[in-house]
Amino acid sequence: MDPIAEIKRLYYAATRATIDRDLARAIDLLKTLDTEDARERAAVYMDGLSQMRSEWSVTPAPAVSGRANGPSKRPGAGLAKKQAR
């Protein structure tokens, strides 16, 4: 198979579970390209694979809510309720 077509296939088939393997394979294929024109055509897919890896490898921070963890730490928070009583 043509290396650019294989890189394109890897791009469209990539999942969170396979992205590291797919990107490594795409890099190996990129190294086989002889011309600058061919590398430029593959660059879009390489960038996309890299973006996917970056987005999928981030672990989200746990949501923190002042209400769930006790009173708010903001100065003056809750004063309106106390003054209305």
Backbone hydrogen bonds in HBPLUS format (Angstrom, degrees):
<---DONOR---> <-ACCEPTOR-->    atom                        ^
c    i                          cat <-CA-CA->   ^        H-A-AA   ^      H-
h    n   atom  resd res      DA  || num        DHA   H-A  angle D-A-AA Bond
n    s   type  num  typ     dist DA aas  dist angle  dist       angle   num
A0006-GLU N   A0002-ASP O   2.94 MM   4  6.21 150.2  2.03 154.0 163.5     1
A0007-ILE N   A0003-PRO O   2.92 MM   4  6.18 155.4  1.98 147.9 154.0     2
A0008-LYS N   A0004-ILE O   2.93 MM   4  6.14 159.9  1.97 148.9 154.5     3
A0009-ARG N   A0005-ALA O   2.92 MM   4  6.12 152.6  2.00 141.2 148.8     4
A0010-LEU N   A0006-GLU O   2.89 MM   4  6.16 157.8  1.94 148.6 154.4     5
A0011-TYR N   A0007-ILE O   2.94 MM   4  6.20 153.0  2.01 147.3 154.8     6
A0012-TYR N   A0008-LYS O   3.09 MM   4  6.41 164.4  2.12 154.3 156.2     7
A0013-ALA N   A0009-ARG O   2.95 MM   4  6.04 140.2  2.12 146.3 157.5     8
A0014-ALA N   A0010-LEU O   2.98 MM   4  5.76 119.5  2.35 142.7 153.1     9
A0018-THR N   A0015-THR O   3.10 MM   3  5.20 132.9  2.33  99.3 111.9    10
A0019-ILE N   A0015-THR O   2.95 MM   4  5.69 125.3  2.26 157.2 166.1    11
A0022-ASP N   A0018-THR O   2.84 MM   4  5.95 165.0  1.86 163.4 168.6    12
A0023-LEU N   A0019-ILE O   2.87 MM   4  5.92 161.7  1.90 150.2 154.5    13
A0024-ALA N   A0020-ASP O   3.07 MM   4  6.21 159.4  2.11 145.3 151.0    14
A0025-ARG N   A0021-ARG O   3.01 MM   4  6.22 159.1  2.05 148.5 154.1    15
A0026-ALA N   A0022-ASP O   2.91 MM   4  6.11 156.0  1.97 146.1 153.1    16
A0027-ILE N   A0023-LEU O   2.93 MM   4  6.16 151.6  2.01 148.2 155.2    17
A0028-ASP N   A0024-ALA O   3.10 MM   4  6.40 157.7  2.15 146.1 151.6    18
A0029-LEU N   A0025-ARG O   2.97 MM   4  6.29 155.0  2.03 148.5 155.6    19
A0030-LEU N   A0026-ALA O   2.83 MM   4  6.05 152.8  1.90 146.4 154.3    20
A0031-LYS N   A0027-ILE O   3.09 MM   4  6.34 149.8  2.18 147.9 154.6    21
A0032-THR N   A0029-LEU O   3.00 MM   3  5.30 146.8  2.11 105.1 115.2    22
A0033-LEU N   A0030-LEU O   3.16 MM   3  5.49 158.5  2.21 110.1 116.5    23
A0039-ARG N   A0035-THR O   3.14 MM   4  6.47 156.2  2.20 144.0 150.5    24
A0040-GLU N   A0036-GLU O   2.90 MM   4  6.14 151.8  1.98 148.6 156.3    25
A0041-ARG N   A0037-ASP O   3.08 MM   4  6.36 151.8  2.16 145.6 152.6    26
A0042-ALA N   A0038-ALA O   3.11 MM   4  6.37 146.5  2.23 143.3 152.2    27
A0043-ALA N   A0039-ARG O   2.95 MM   4  6.02 127.6  2.23 139.1 153.1    28
A0046-MET N   A0042-ALA O   3.00 MM   4  6.26 156.7  2.06 153.9 161.4    29
A0047-ASP N   A0043-ALA O   2.84 MM   4  5.98 161.6  1.87 152.3 156.6    30
A0048-GLY N   A0044-VAL O   3.04 MM   4  6.25 155.4  2.11 140.9 147.9    31
A0049-LEU N   A0045-TYR O   2.90 MM   4  6.15 157.8  1.95 148.2 153.6    32
A0050-SER N   A0046-MET O   2.96 MM   4  6.18 158.0  2.01 148.1 154.3    33
A0051-GLN N   A0047-ASP O   2.89 MM   4  6.15 155.6  1.95 149.7 156.4    34
A0052-MET N   A0048-GLY O   2.94 MM   4  6.18 160.8  1.97 150.1 155.2    35
A0053-ARG N   A0049-LEU O   2.98 MM   4  6.23 160.7  2.01 148.7 153.8    36
A0054-SER N   A0050-SER O   3.00 MM   4  6.24 157.8  2.05 147.2 153.2    37
A0055-GLU N   A0051-GLN O   2.90 MM   4  6.15 165.2  1.92 156.8 160.2    38
A0056-TRP N   A0052-MET O   2.85 MM   4  5.91 163.2  1.87 154.9 159.8    39
A0057-SER N   A0053-ARG O   2.98 MM   4  5.84 135.6  2.18 141.5 150.6    40
A0069-ASN N   A0065-SER O   3.24 MM   4  6.42 144.8  2.38 148.8 158.0    41
A0077-ALA N   A0074-ARG O   3.19 MM   3  5.45 162.3  2.22 129.5 128.8    42
A0079-LEU N   A0076-GLY O   3.19 MM   3  5.53 165.1  2.21 131.0 130.2    43
A0082-LYS N   A0078-GLY O   3.28 MM   4  6.57 159.9  2.32 148.2 153.6    44
A0083-GLN N   A0079-LEU O   2.86 MM   4  6.02 159.8  1.90 157.9 162.8    45
A0084-ALA N   A0080-ALA O   3.18 MM   4  6.18 139.5  2.35 136.1 145.3    46
